[in-house]
Amino acid sequence: ITESDVVLNSIRGSKSGHENFLHPFNVTVLALMVAKSLDMSADEASILGMAGMFHDAGKEEAVKNKSFIDLHCEVSAGLAERSGMSERVARVILQHHEYMDGSGYPGHLKGDAIDPLARVLALVNHFDNLCNPNSPSSPTEAMTPYEALSVMYATQQHKFDSKVLRVLVKSLG
């Protein structure tokens, strides 16, 4: 977590047929790196790490039914609850596609209505998706970490917690 070059190399070019494992791994490592830079407590970092590893668990069901993909937040949060994870882990998972400007889903939450840990998870999830797009319906080219940060900072800043975005830029910069 303290070695940004290791993190960047683990994110870059991870298309090895193991996307279902690599994306949650990338998101978790990035989230924990941000948590460390934000001086989060060990308890909060643990919650964030668990949410990062399981944030897309519901996508396995979504593969079976394409219209279900938008519900993966709810399904993933439900799986977390049924697995005995804390209510906060489930809430962070549920909110991992919520954006500060209210344009996210599933609840179209805005600003302070979004759990602070979910704000971190939404940011690093979006970042990894730009670096490693894995959507067959979207022919998006993978961006380098530098390109992804540039795009996020220049054109998508309104979606993210500005403090967390600055920390990610500084951590990977």
N, C-alpha and C positions, 0 to 999 in steps of 0.2 A: 504494500500500500504506500510505502514511503518512496518507492522508486518509480517515478513517472514514466521513464523509458520502458520499463518492464510492462507497465499498464498499457502504454501506447502500442507496443509490439503485440500484446495479447489481443488487442482490439482490432488491429489492422489485419486484413486478409484472413479472417477466420472461417472462410467458406470451405469446410472440410467434410460436409455431410452430417455434421453434428450440431446444426443450428439450434435444435431444441435444447441442447445443453449449453452451448456457447453463449447464447444471448442472455439467459439468466445469470450465467457466470460473469459476463462482462458487466452487466447492470449491477450486480452485487459488488463487484470489486470497485467499480466507479463510485457507487453509493457510499461504500465504506471509506473510500479515499476522501470524498467530500465531507463525510461525517467527522473524520479525523481533523480536517482543516477547519471545521466549524466548532471544534472542541465539544462535540456531543458526548453525553454521558455514555457509559458502557451499556446501560440498559436500552437507551434509545438506539445506539448503533446496532445492538443485537436485534431489536425489532425491525430496524431498517434492513439489516442483512437477511433476516427470514423473509420479509416481504419481497426483497429483491430476488431471492432464489425461487419463490413460488408465485410471482406476480402473473405469470402467463400459464399457470397450471391448467386453467380452464380452456386453453386453446386446443388441447388434445380432443376435447369434445367438439370444438368448433370445426375441426377438420372434417368431421363427419357431416356437418350441416353448415354450409357457407353462410346462411342467414344468421347463424348463431354467433358468428365471429364478434359482432358488436356487444354481445352479452358476456364475453370472456372475463370481464372485470368482476361481474356478479358471480359467475360460476367459480372463478378462482378464489374469491373471498369466501364463498360458501364452502369450498373444499378446505380452505384454511381453518375455518371455524369447526367443521366436522372432524378435522384432524387434531383438534385440541389446541390449536394456536390461539394466542390471545385475541381479544376483541380489537385491540389496536393494530395488530398485524393484519387482521382481516380488513380493517378500515383503510389502512395504507394501500393494501392490494386493490381494494375496491376503487380507490381514488387515483390510481397510477396513470390514468389518461385525462385527469382534470387539469385545466390550465387556468392561470391567474385571471385571464380576461373572460372566463366563462365559456370559452369555445370548446372545451373538452367534453368528455362523457364518462360515466353514464348520467351523472346528476347535474351537469352544466354548472358546477359550483364555481364560485369566484373568490379570489383573494383569501381572506382569513377563514373562510368556510372550509378551505382545503387544509387537511392535516399537514403540519410542517414537514413531516417525514415523507408524505406523499408528494410534496413539492419537489423534494430531492429525487425521489424515484421517477417522477414524470420527466424531469430534466434529463437524467442519465439514460432513461429508457429511450427518449426521443433521440438523444445523441447517438446511442448505439444503433438505433434503427437507421439513422442517416449514414453511419459508417458501414453498416452491414445490412442493407435492405434484404428482406426475406419474404417479400410478398410477390407471388406469381402474377397477381393482377396489376402490379406496379413495376414497370420496367426501369425504375430508378437506378441510376448508376451509383455505386458505392462512393462515398466521399472519404477523403483522408480525414483524420481527426482535426487537423487544422482547418480544412474547408468546412467541416461540419460546425465547428465552433464559430467560424466567421459568419456562416449563414444564420446560425441561431442568434448571434449577437446583433447582426446587422438588420435582419428582417423578421425575426421571431421573438425578439426580446420581451414583447408584451405578454407572451404566453407563460413566462417563467418568473419565479421569484428572483428579483434582480440580484440579491445578495448571494443566492446559491449559484446563479449563472456566473457571477464574478469569481466565486471560489473555484468553480470548475475550470474557467478560463485560466486562472492563476495556477491551479494545480497541474493542468496539462500544458500550459503555455511554455 
